[in-house]
Amino acid sequence: MPDVIIESSWKKVLTQEFKQKYFQSLSHFVRNEYVTSSVFPPPKQVFRAFDLCPFDKVRVVIVGQDPYHGKGQANGLSFAVDENVHIPPSLQNIFKEIKADLGIDPIASGDLTRWAQQGVLMLNAVLTVRAASPASHKGKGWEQFTDAVIYKLNKEKKDVVYMLWGKYAQEKGKTIDVFDNLVLTSGHPSPYSAHLFHGNHHFSQCNEYLKKHGFDDIDWR
């Protein structure tokens, strides 16, 4: 991974984080992994979630765990894949919930750039992964970095909607101020726990909250 190239508003907010010893160690580890192994997403997409959704534009945060580990899947946005890539089961379940909750048909594409550009930060807790090896970059420092991201958002912004699906995401968001933000929790949309995800009505609750606080709602199609 080269020197950190990230959208300017995020670079300003996270400057001190990039100077931390753990981040220097993380950078060295990730850089070496890209040289010696097959790693996803492509290097230029590691910070894509931030590049597409500047700090000042964040209205919604969806927390994932780590990137897809299959070839051609991970693109820097949690739960998303590129256009014309088969839609993974978790994202299929998210689309089903949007249909059931809002009565609209999401575009049949896993490319969620359309959400990110509306202010949805699609944040994975871990931003890189070795091919065919889920959670292989867990515990290397990414979690501390993304904890700092949530901390900064919580400290400097309010009226943000956080969607925390599954115990891992809920633990990640335990420091969020529930009085100044909307924190929505449910099961994870993976096939193993989708029965705890479906019927959560998070998308309608999100839009109602945003409109109540003077913001445009999200077009979840």
Beta strands, then each sheet from edge to edge (+ up, - down):
strand 1: 39-40
strand 2: 60-64
strand 3: 120-124
strand 4: 129-130
strand 5: 161-165
strand 6: 182-186
sheet 1: 1+ 4-
sheet 2: 3+ 2+ 5+ 6+
end
